[in-house]
Amino acid sequence: MNTTQPSPGLVVNAPISGLKLSDFKLIAFDMDSTLINIECVDEIADAVGRKAEVAAITEAAMRGEITDFKDSLRRRVALLEGVSVASMDEVYRERLRLNPGAAELVRACKDASMKVLLVSGGFTYFADRVRDVLAIDYLRANVLEVENGLLTGRMIDQPWGDICDGEEKRRTLLATCAELGIEPSQAIAMGDGANDLPMMGVAGLSVAYHAKPKVREQAMVAINEGGLDRLLELLA
C-alpha cells in the first residue's frame, strides 16, 4: 500500500484523488475520542476511584488487544456500580468537549446534503446530548441502567440487541444506508479504535482520527494532527 502525506499529520493510504464531499450521502462517526475529547466510561469511573483500572481495559480494547468488546464493556460498566447520575452530569459539564473541527465537519456535511450517523460503543447519556448539539440525524449507543439515581453496573438491552460493538456499528451503518436508499460506497466512516474497523471496512471512505496504530494502518485516510475538519482538505 502506497502511503502519501499531502500535508503534515494527514496521511492518505489509498487512492482518493478526485473524490468530493458531494460524492457521499452519509457520514458515520464514533463518539468517544473521535467526535468528543474523552472516553466517557473512564471519566465516569473516576467518580469511584476506578479510572486507572477501567482506562487500562479501554485502552486494550481500542488497540484490539481485547477482541471481545462486549465482555470488556460489561467488565468496565460493572466497575461503575454506585456512580450517581449527578456525577455523570458533572462529567458532561466539566470534562466533555467536542473535538476540534467536529462542528465544522458536521456543518460541511449537512451543507452537502449528507446525513449524519453517530454510532457509539459509549452511552446514550452523553450521546443524546452530542446528537442534540450537532443536530445529528441517527444515533445508536448503549443504555446504562439506573436505579434510585445510581448506576447498577449493568446495561439495558434494546430492540436491536444488547451492546453496540464493532459488528453492531457495521450493521447500523449498512442499515442506515439501506434506509436512505444508498450504497455503502456512498458513506464515510470515522473512528479511532479497533471496534470502529468493521464499519470502516464497509464504507466507501474510512478515516482514522488520532487513532490507535492498527486503525491508522487500515484506514484510507489518517488524521494524526489537527481537527476532524482536516478531512475537508482532501474532499473538494
Protein Blocks (a to p, Z undefined) as FASTA:
>chain_A
ZZddfbghiacfbdfehiafklpcbdcddfehplpmbdfklmmmmmnopmmmmmmmmmmm
mnopamblmlmmmmmmmmmgoiafklmmmmmmmmgccdehklmmmmmmmmnopacddddf
bdfklmmmmmmmnopabdcddddddeehiaehiacddfkbmbdcfklmmmmmmmmmmmno
pafklpccddfbfklmmmmmmpmbdcdehiafklmmmpmbdcfedcfklmmmmmZZ
